[in-house]
């Protein structure tokens, strides 16, 4: 749910200080630098490892200026002929010159490890003059919501409105932040509105996490859909110079809000783009996955969101040596989530209470499940998601799938890429250790997102996406499909055979694989130490791309492999786990991972032997008979665990190895299953947590397999 602004703040060192930079003139240095000397520094400087990440230095009226596609022009103040300070933020730019005295590289003091190299003449970008105003917009029940309105003063023709509704605060919205976060849309020219939802920041009313959909037969009822509709009606009527068309966009929680704007929408809403929306926070988004509670996220996010009307930082404290406490130890020592809450030092927050009182999928959660109301494509919808989204991978895939059968006019679109949560906002060609060969986020924003809104809000040509665009990993190419999964994709069983082998053929022989799952020594979900989710230096963002060798050798992880591939294997579509297993306990969790193991001689040294997850998911055993009906498992009985590992579009290259891993803990992202059935795991007692032996079965009658979507060989 977290805003993508964290990424931008990390990658663009100016972002958090735009207002200060623009407000403060450059300070005069005692040592003056001539205009001709400044001209020798002019150029387009790029990070050689990230070609789309760079800055443009140029001379304007005798002053050295810097800008980028995302950064409004800023004046630099000379400290010497090669060193310049950037007013207001304490950052220094230091140039290196060649033998002729021309600038060849520049470093920035807050990121000295990156050397930006001169790649050509400076590029000048178009920046509209966005004038900022604020409004308190009345809702149908009298509650007023705070909004910031940006209108480009240099564009005279009527413009559409682009609306983003958010729980994360609108006060920082400026023309500079618009260009920093959504450069292509800012450059295209829109009336941009960011609104605080009920009970957040400067808006009135009460905040309700993932507010349920109200009964729209009642004209007085309110929810995020009605608030969006009321906001749009007010904007179209009261903001001068608009063309009567509104688009709604948002990522994460704002993505959920964008989707809600498409349910019984205001007639002025002509297009929406829910990006990484939290469609169902129990089934597969932020707080639960198939009944397994996301302990660290449920703790951290709610504490940060509901403690006050504004975000607050979460801290696990310091150990005896003054070092930050590892989240693995922090949550293991507390045990159950009830103890997390009790020892938090906080009051009982509303969503924590929901977790404690409603661990199963009852009406509290189903009423928040947006997918139950996605029975019409009311407006053109562009859903966007990441194959490595650590927060809301489920949402956009489910949203598209639910709308697709109702898409009579071909206005339901999907974009998927190898992004973490919201990372399509970046211009990076990397994700963790993975290199995709180009700035795929920029390609999406320029070629798909910007053209989508231009078509439906301005009537401009250029948007030609038929249905789905997917950046295929392994081949590192964009693919375009008339439907997802494509018709050529064939669901094929990949069997878990004996002796740790995978096979394309079912076996006539029975085989088993067993491991002891011990809640006192759970499998970590990522490399330790584990920091608070959104803390400085947190490794939360890229954990789905981490090398799995750090757990593969554990005795509580079962492993199966195909022989080394002799030709490419392409999987495009949904991966489904169909596992037959028993436990000596009376409850369990089933974690299944599909992994691409790189060869030991891979050309990229950091990827040699790397075990990259392409798909992974968890299922809590107590819900095998129904998510609303937890029930104990019978020790020793064999049960079928069939659940989705979500979508994939990946080429397992020749020389690579396909792996499957199964385990029963994934801590502390997911709380530990006591492996002894208790009515409510949230308040399990220490004595309830017991080791159990998990056995996975293969062969006739209990043919454990992964159903994988195989594409024809090219």
Secondary structure, DSSP 4 states (H G I P E B T S, - for coil): ---THHHHHHH-TTGGGHHHHHHSPPPPPSS---HHHHHTT-EEEEETTEEEEEEEEEEETTEEEEE-SSS--EEEEESSSSEEEETTTTEEEEEEE-TTS-EEEEEETTEEEEEEEEEESPPP-----EEEEEEEEEPTTS-EEEEEEEEETT--S-EEEEEEEESS-STT--HHHHHHH-HHHHHH--EEEEEEPTTSTT--S---TTPPPP-TTSTT---HHHHHHHHHHHHHHHSTTEEEEEEEEEETHHHHHHHHTTSS--TTEEEEEEES--S-TTTTSSSEETTEEBHHHHHHHHHHHHSSSS-------B-TTSPBPPHHHHHHHH-SHHHHHHTSSS---HHHHHHHH--S--HHHHTT-GGGG-----SEEEEEEETT-TTTHHHHHHHHHHHHTT-TTS-EEEEEES-STTGGGS--SEETTEE-SS-HHHHHIIIIIHHHHHHHHH--S-----SEEEEEBTTTEEEEESSSS-TT-EEEEEEE-STTBEESS--SS-EEEEEEE-GGGPPBSSSSS---TTSTT---TTGGGS-THHHHTSTT-EEEEPPPPSS-EEEEEEEEEEEEEEESSS--EEEEEEEEEPPTT-SSGGGTT-EEEEEEEEEEGGGTT-TT---PPPTT--EEEEEEEEEEEEEE-TT-EEEEEEES--BTTBPPP-SS--S-GGG--GGG---EEEEEEESTTS--EEEEEEPPP-
